[in-house]
Amino acid sequence: MNNAEAYKEKYSAKLDEWKAEIDKLKARAVQEKSDASISLREKVDELEKKRDEAKKQLEKLSNAGNDAWEDLKSGVEKACTDLSGSIKAAMHKFDK
């Protein structure tokens, strides 16, 4: 396995982990019966959009040739860093 394949596998696994975290927040939003539920649902929607964007960036990287790989790698890292930070902030904010 070369570095590009390992990189793609790493971030693909991370996207799966982040999806599980978003699903936990989504389940919590369904259980909530207050204004916090509305806020949490909005945050979940935002997180899902960020996850979709990170996934698109990873797909672009997967389809890129070796020459474009390095250029697209920074887009994947930025999208994933943004998503990870947003999930951590949401988990902290809505943690009971």
Beta strands, then each sheet from edge to edge (+ up, - down):
end
